[in-house]
Amino acid sequence: MSHTTDQLSLGKQKIVEDLRVLLTDSEEMLRLAKSVPGEGVDKLRERLRHHADSLQDTLSDAQTAAHRGYRVATVNVERHVRHNPWQSLGIAAGVGFLVGVLVAR
């Protein structure tokens, strides 16, 4: 993977983590708002529930897309290795050598 691909992957992971935190906080606020009476609070609770549900759907879609992307990448790597076994072996040996040099430092 390239540096840019790694950064995008980390960015997506960070977004998913942030969405989970936001969803957890929203559900906690909704739980706490149940005990507060008032007409305005009812509307707020309704909007918050709508946003929490929407966020849950978005998070689910993001996870599905991430799993699909990882599956596609896995299939592509397997295909490349099967079609180019010697090149793959050379790449693996080169990476192993570099890791060995870095660990030896």
C-alpha positions in Angstrom: 0.0 0.0 0.0 1.1 3.5 -0.6 1.5 6.2 2.0 -1.6 7.9 0.7 -3.7 4.7 0.9 -2.5 4.2 4.5 -3.5 7.7 5.4 -6.9 7.3 3.9 -7.4 4.0 5.7 -6.4 5.6 9.0 -8.7 8.6 8.3 -11.6 6.3 7.7 -10.9 4.4 10.9 -10.8 7.7 12.8 -14.1 8.8 11.3 -15.7 5.5 12.3 -14.3 5.7 15.8 -15.6 9.3 16.1 -19.0 8.3 14.8 -19.1 5.5 17.5 -18.3 8.0 20.2 -20.9 10.4 18.9 -23.5 7.7 18.8 -22.7 6.6 22.4 -22.9 10.2 23.6 -26.1 10.8 21.8 -27.7 7.7 23.2 -26.6 8.7 26.7 -28.0 12.2 26.2 -31.3 10.6 25.0 -31.4 8.4 28.1 -30.8 11.4 30.4 -33.4 13.5 28.5 -36.2 11.0 29.3 -36.4 12.2 32.8 -36.8 15.9 31.9 -40.4 17.1 31.3 -41.4 19.7 28.8 -42.7 20.2 25.3 -39.5 21.6 23.9 -37.6 18.7 25.4 -39.9 16.2 23.7 -39.0 17.8 20.3 -35.4 17.7 21.2 -35.6 14.0 22.2 -37.3 13.2 19.0 -34.7 15.0 16.9 -31.9 13.4 19.0 -33.4 9.9 18.4 -33.7 10.6 14.7 -30.0 11.7 14.6 -28.9 8.7 16.6 -30.8 6.3 14.3 -29.3 8.1 11.2 -25.8 7.9 12.7 -26.3 4.2 13.4 -27.3 3.6 9.8 -24.3 5.6 8.5 -21.9 3.7 10.8 -23.3 0.4 9.6 -23.0 1.5 6.0 -19.4 2.6 6.6 -18.5 -0.7 8.2 -20.1 -2.6 5.3 -18.1 -0.5 2.8 -14.9 -1.1 4.7 -15.4 -4.8 4.9 -16.2 -4.9 1.1 -13.0 -2.9 0.4 -10.9 -5.2 2.5 -12.4 -8.2 0.8 -11.7 -6.8 -2.6 -8.1 -6.0 -1.6 -7.6 -9.5 -0.3 -8.9 -11.1 -3.5 -6.6 -8.8 -5.6 -3.6 -9.7 -3.5 -4.3 -13.4 -3.7 -4.8 -13.1 -7.4 -1.5 -11.2 -7.8 0.4 -13.8 -5.7 -1.0 -16.7 -7.7 -0.2 -15.1 -11.0 3.3 -13.8 -10.0 4.6 -16.2 -7.3 8.3 -15.4 -7.9 7.8 -11.6 -7.8 5.7 -12.0 -4.6 8.4 -14.1 -3.0 11.0 -11.5 -3.9 8.9 -8.7 -2.5 8.3 -10.7 0.7 12.0 -11.4 1.0 12.8 -7.7 0.4 10.4 -6.6 3.1 11.7 -9.2 5.5 15.3 -8.0 4.9 14.3 -4.3 5.5 12.5 -5.3 8.7 15.5 -7.3 9.8 17.8 -4.3 9.1 15.5 -1.9 11.0 15.1 -4.3 14.0 18.9 -4.8 14.2 19.4 -1.1 14.6 
